[in-house]
Amino acid sequence: MEGELKSAPEDRAVIVAVHHPIYSAYGPKPGSQHLSSVLGNVVQSAGRLPDLVLSGHEHNYQRFAGVLNGQTVPMTVAGAGGYNKQLHVLSKAFHNAKLPISMTGSDGQLESFCDSQHGYLRITVTEKELSCEYIAVPDTSSPQKSRLKAFDTLTIPTPQYA
């Protein structure tokens, strides 16, 4: 992974995709601290920070402002594709709190989440930015005929590549 990160073209955005989330608001752990450490070491050795970290595993959508080597990196959990009919619902504490929420036991902040609808993440990459849109889809019992609007959006400028 270190070699891949080092050899990635300097004029392109870097997206790292892993299975287990580095940050998670679902369950008793704040995410994979081991993976966070491994990725932090890789980033430090390679001298290159990813523009975005994607993961799945959890059957919901969560977006974090994560930290790698002291720098903020957007980290998204997008695992609500619909394989499992039961979404992983976050505790009421998250539903009752105002976003962003600092995650206990880690340095990440939960900025957005959707644990009530299946959906997908659409990423558009241009020379100037990464645009991420989480599209929550309606239940099959009430399909929507018009174009679905994004539940959450994130634009990551990449001016260092211009």
C-alpha positions in Angstrom: 0.0 0.0 0.0 2.9 2.3 0.8 4.3 1.8 -2.7 0.9 2.4 -4.3 0.5 5.7 -2.4 4.1 6.8 -3.2 3.7 6.0 -6.9 0.2 7.6 -7.3 0.3 10.4 -9.9 0.8 13.8 -8.1 -1.8 15.5 -10.4 -4.6 13.1 -9.4 -6.8 12.8 -6.3 -6.2 9.7 -4.1 -9.0 7.7 -2.7 -8.2 4.9 -0.4 -10.9 2.2 0.0 -10.9 -0.3 2.9 -13.5 -2.7 4.2 -13.7 -2.0 7.9 -14.3 1.7 8.8 -11.6 3.6 10.6 -14.3 5.6 12.3 -17.8 4.3 13.2 -20.6 5.5 15.3 -22.2 2.0 15.2 -21.5 -0.4 18.0 -19.3 -0.3 21.0 -16.0 0.6 19.2 -15.3 3.9 17.5 -14.0 2.1 14.4 -10.8 0.1 13.6 -8.1 1.7 15.6 -5.7 -0.9 14.2 -6.5 0.1 10.6 -6.2 3.8 11.6 -2.7 3.1 12.9 -1.7 1.1 9.8 -3.0 3.7 7.4 -1.3 6.5 9.5 2.0 4.7 9.2 1.6 4.1 5.4 0.7 7.8 4.9 3.7 8.9 6.9 6.1 6.6 5.1 4.7 7.5 1.7 4.6 11.2 2.4 1.2 11.4 0.7 -2.2 12.0 2.3 -5.4 10.5 0.7 -8.1 13.0 -0.3 -10.8 10.6 0.8 -11.0 7.3 2.7 -14.0 5.0 1.9 -15.2 2.0 3.8 -18.2 -0.2 4.1 -18.9 -3.1 6.5 -21.5 -1.2 8.5 -25.0 -1.3 6.9 -25.6 2.4 6.9 -24.1 5.7 5.8 -21.7 7.7 8.0 -19.5 10.7 7.1 -16.6 11.7 9.4 -13.9 14.4 9.5 -11.1 11.9 10.4 -7.5 12.5 11.3 -4.4 10.9 9.7 -1.0 12.1 10.9 -2.5 15.2 12.4 -4.4 16.3 9.3 -8.1 16.2 8.6 -9.3 13.7 6.0 -12.9 13.0 5.0 -13.8 9.4 5.8 -17.1 7.9 4.6 -18.8 4.6 5.5 -21.1 3.7 2.7 -22.5 0.2 3.4 -26.2 0.7 3.0 -26.5 -0.9 -0.5 -29.3 -3.1 0.5 -27.8 -6.6 0.8 -29.0 -6.8 4.4 -32.6 -5.7 4.9 -31.8 -4.6 8.4 -29.7 -1.4 8.5 -27.4 -0.9 11.4 -29.2 1.8 13.4 -27.1 4.2 15.5 -28.0 4.7 19.2 -30.5 7.3 20.2 -27.7 9.4 21.6 -26.6 10.2 18.0 -30.1 10.9 16.9 -30.7 13.3 19.8 -27.3 15.1 19.4 -26.5 18.1 17.2 -24.0 17.3 14.4 -21.0 17.3 14.3 -20.4 14.9 17.2 -16.9 14.2 18.6 -16.4 10.5 18.8 -15.4 9.1 22.2 -12.2 7.1 22.0 -11.0 8.7 18.8 -10.2 12.0 17.2 -12.9 11.9 14.5 -16.1 13.9 14.3 -19.3 12.4 12.9 -20.7 15.0 10.4 -23.6 13.2 8.8 -25.4 9.9 8.9 -28.3 8.0 7.5 -29.4 4.8 9.2 -33.0 4.7 8.1 -32.8 4.2 4.4 -30.7 2.1 2.0 -28.7 4.1 -0.5 -25.5 4.5 -2.5 -22.5 6.9 -2.7 -22.0 8.7 -6.0 -18.5 10.2 -6.5 -17.7 12.6 -9.3 -14.0 13.5 -9.9 -12.8 16.5 -11.8 -9.5 18.3 -12.1 -10.6 20.7 -9.3 -12.6 18.6 -6.8 -14.1 15.3 -5.6 -17.9 15.5 -5.2 -19.5 12.9 -3.0 -23.3 12.5 -2.8 -25.1 10.0 -0.7 -28.4 9.1 -2.3 -30.9 7.6 0.1 -33.4 5.4 -1.8 -37.1 5.0 -0.8 -38.4 1.7 0.4 -39.5 -0.5 -2.5 -43.1 -0.3 -1.3 -43.2 3.4 -2.2 -40.9 3.9 -5.2 -40.2 7.4 -6.4 -40.4 8.1 -10.1 -38.5 11.4 -10.2 -34.7 11.8 -9.8 -33.6 11.3 -6.2 -32.0 14.2 -4.4 -28.8 13.7 -2.4 -29.3 13.1 1.3 -25.8 14.4 2.0 -23.1 16.0 -0.1 -19.4 16.7 0.4 -17.1 18.6 -2.0 -13.4 18.1 -1.5 -11.4 20.8 -3.4 -8.1 19.5 -4.8 -6.4 22.8 -5.8 -2.9 21.3 -5.1 -3.3 19.3 -8.3 -4.2 22.3 -10.6 
